[in-house]
Amino acid sequence: MTSRSLPRRALLALALAGALAGSASAITITREFSASWYDPAHSGHGFNFEVITANANKLMLGYWYTYDAQGNPSWVYATGPIIGDQAQLTGYVTSGGAFGNNFNPANVQIQPWGTLTVTFASCTQGTVQFHPSNPALASGSMPITRLTSLHNTTCTGGISGDSQVTVGVGTGEIVQFMDNTGAAPAAKGTLRFSEQIDRSEFSAEAEDLPVGAYSLTVDGVERGSINVVAIATGTSGALEFRSPVEPGKLLLDFDPRGKLVQIHQA
């Protein structure tokens, strides 16, 4: 199926035909991951991560409070793109600074440091892989644990952590119907996406397909299975996602808006 356009907020492109499959990440990094993180087994150095916007792109800005090869305090700052549950950062260090009003920006020199790969397994646990360009510093990895949280927020690991809905502004809802491009001419599909201040929800429903299991893919990534069963009026099946997650639904850890959504025979 190919989508029919919706007025003004037609943000979902849908299909009901063959598609590619892949693996989905367990969570997605949102602004709720902006916090201090550290390895409890090596307390005394750690990280600050911020999820920021730069040129309309979502990036991570990181600071590693660590030490150099001589044991002197060293502050590595790094930035890079976020993809799902992982951020790939390029790091830098500076020299030539001075304390307080003696600081002169013209004396500061910036040197490439290496790379950091930050991966989160949950809202409280992750791993940092580090690859310094200085041969005197060994590459490696360390587990990290959340140390702080933003005031009055709750991390879910889903896309509601990046919601733009605010109190008094209202909610956003999209409903889109699917045009059939597959081998079942009577089949129909409907997708719904809604965003409210405390949650984001997405559902896919298929009707009048042959009974069986079908895969739901979003931009070529498999997100779940729809079990189509017989009902009094024909056949029906649905799959529901929510952030924060609740019983009977899957965690909404991706944003379907502007993406190709497909339902195909599993």
N, C-alpha and C positions, 0 to 999 in steps of 0.2 A: 504494500500500500504506500501511496505517496500522499502527503498532507494536503488538505484544502486550507487556503489561507484564512486567518482570522483577522478581524479588524483591529488595527492599532497595535495589539500586543500579541501578534502571531509569532511566538518565539520558538515553537517546537516543530521540527521537521520529522515526519513519521513515515514508516513503511511497514508492510506486511509481506515480506518476501525473503529470499536468501540473504545471508549476512555472514560476516566474519565473526570469530569468537576469540576471546582472550581471557586473562585473569583480572579480577577486580581487586583493588587494594582494600585492606581491612578498614581503613579510616582515611579521611582527607584532612590535610593541615589547614586550619582556619586561624583567624586572629585570636581565637581562644588558646592557641598554643604559645602566645606571647607571654613569656615568663622567664624566671631564673631556673636553670637546670644544673645538676651536678651528679657526680658519682659518689654515693655515700661511703664507699670503701676508700676513696681518696679525697676526703673533704679538705678544702683549703684552696682549691681552684675549681672553676666551673664556667658556665655559659649563661649569657643572656640572649634570647632569641626574640625578634619582633617580626610579625607578619605585616608587611607594608605594601603600599601601592606606589608604583613608579612608572610613569608613561602608560597608565591604564593597565599595567601588568601586576599580578600578585607575586611579590618576592619575599624572601626571608633576609633579614639583616641580623647578623650574629656577632657576638663579642665573646672571645675566649680569654679569660683571665688566667694566664699560665706563666711559664718560665722559659727562658732561653737555654741554650746548651751550657752556659756558664752558671746557671741557677739564678739569674737576675729576673725580676718580674718582667713579663712581656704581655702586651695586650694585642691580640690578633683580632682584627675586625674583618668580616667577610660578608658577601652578599651573593645572591643567585636565585634562580627560578625554583618554584615549587611545582611538583608534579605528584598529585595524589598524596601519599604518605611520606614523601621524600623531598628533600631540598638539596640541590647541588650548589655549593658555595665556593667562591674564589676568595682566598684570604690575602691580607696585606698587613704589614707592620710599618711603623713610622719611627723616625729618629730626628734629632735636632731640636726637640721641644725644650721648654723651660717652664718653671713653676710660675703661676699667677701672672702678674703684669709684665714679667720678663719674657713671656711667650711672644715669639715673633713668627707668624705664619711663613714668612719668606725663608726661614731656616729649616723648615720641616721637609724631610725627604720621605717618600713613600716607596717601599720595596715589596715586590710580590713575595708572599710567604708560602703558598701551596694551596691545597684544596681541602674542603671539609664536606662530607656527605652525612646529612642528618636524616635519620629514619625513625619514625614513631610507630610503636606497636600499639599504643593506647594513649589516652589523655594524660597519663602519669609516667609512662616508661618509653624509652627510646634508646638509640645507639648513635654514636658519632664515630665515623671513620675519618682519620686524618692522614694526610700525605704531604709532609713538609718538603719544600724544594731544597732546603739546607741538608746536605748529607750528614751533618753532625746530629740531626734530629731524626729519630726513627719513626717510620710510619706505624700505624696501629689503629686500635679502636677501643672504645670504652662505653659501658652502659651509662645511661643518664636517667635521673629521676627528677620529677617536677619538685621544685623547692617553693615556688610562689604561684599565686593565681591573681588574675585581674579582679578588682573589687566588684562584688555583686554579679558575678558571671558563673556559668556552669559549662564546662567543656563536654561536648557530646561525641566528638569524632565525626560528626556529620556536617552537612552544609549549612545547617541553621546557625552555626558559629560565625558565618559570614553574612547573615541576613541583614538587609538594608531597611527592613520595616522597623519603624519607631513608634512610640506611643503617640496617638493622636493623628497619625498619618493614614492609617487604614491597612488593608491587606492587598496582596496581589494574587489573582487566580487566573489560570489559563486552562481552557478546555479545548481540545482539538480532536477532530474526527479523522480517521484514516481512510485513504482511498485504496481499494484492493488492487494489488498488482501480482497476486499469487495465483495458485491453481485452484483455490476454493472460491468460486465467484460470489457465493452468498455471504462470505465472511465479512465481519465488521469489526472495527477496533476504535477504542476511545482512550485518550490519555488525559490525565488531569494533573496539574501542578498548582500548588497553593503555598503561599509564604505568609506567615503571620509572625507576630513579634516573639512568640515563644516556640514556634515550630515551623518546619518545612515538610511538605508531603508531596508524594508523586505516586500515581497509580497507572497501571496499564490493564485494560480489559479487552478481551477478545470474545466475539460471539459468532456462532454458527460455523466454527471450524470443525473438522473431524475430531472426534474424541482422541485425546493423546497428550503427550508432553511437548511443550514448545519453549524455545529459548527466547529470552528478551535481551537484545543487545542495544547498547547506546554508543554510537560512534565506533562500532566494531568491537566493543568490549562487552563480554557476556556479564549480565547483572543478575540473572536469576532464571527460574523456570516457571512457566505458567501451565498448570494442569487443567486442561479443558475437559469438562465432564458433561454428561447428558442432564438436561433439566426439562421441565414440562414443555417449554416453548422452543426447545432446540438444544444448543450446547453453549456453555459459557465457562470462562476462566479468567482469573485476575491475579495480579501481583501488586502488593502495596509496599511502599517505602516511607520511612518517617525519620526525621531528626528533630529531637532526640527519639531514639527507637523505643517502641513499646511492644508488648507481647502480640504475636501474630503478624508482625510486620518486619521488614528488613531495614537495616540502617541505611538512610539516604546519605551516602558518602560521595555522591557525584551530582553535578548539575545538568539536567537534561535539556535545559533551555538552549535553543540554537543548535541542537545536535540531531543527528539522524538516529531515530529509534526504530528498531525492527523486531518483528515477531516471526520466527521461522521454525520449521519442524526440527525438533531436537534430534 
